[in-house]
Amino acid sequence: MNYVMANLATVTLSDAAAHFGYEVNYFSRLCHQLFQKPFSEEVRFVRMNQGKKAAGTVESKH
């Protein structure tokens, strides 16, 4: 996830797969198993949360 965070503005499934040395289809299935959603949805989720943090609207989980 560090790679995704460091490249959040431009990260793609292909770029991430290449970075970790995986074939794109395998990496896609692996991400789906890990996140329970497609890679693109996970990236969108992270981007939305980063935007909320920047705007100061993330609710703290206490």
N, C-alpha and C positions, 0 to 999 in steps of 0.2 A: 504494500500500500504506500510505502514511502516514495516509490517511483511515481505512482499516480499523483500523489500530493505535490511532488516536486515539478511535475509537468502537467498540472491540472488544466491549464489553458489550452493545451494542444494535444494531450494524450489521445491515442487511438488504440484500438485493440491490436492492430498490426504492430504498432510501435512497442507496446508493452510486451507482446509475445516475443518479438525480436530481442528486446532488452533482456528477457529472462531465458532466452534460448529455446523457446517452444515454437512448435508449428501453430499457426493461427487457430485452426479448428480445435486442436487439443486444448490450447490455452482458453478458448472460449468455453469449452465444456468444463474445464477446471474451475474457472471463475464462477460459472453458474452453480457448480456444486458448493463452492465456498460461500458465496454471497446469497444463494437462493434466488438469484435474479441475473439477467444478462449483464455483461460488463458495462455496456452503455448506460444501463439504468443505475448501476452502482456509481459510475462516474458522475452522472447527473445528480444523484443523491448527495455525493460529496460536494459537488459544486454548489448546490442549493444550501447546504449547511455552512459552507464557507461564506457564502453571500449573507446568510442570516447572522453569522458571527460578526462579519464586517459591519452589518447594520445594527448589531447589538440586540437582536431579537430572538436569540436562542434561549429557550427556557432551560434553567439548570435542573439537573436530575438529582435531587437530594433525598 
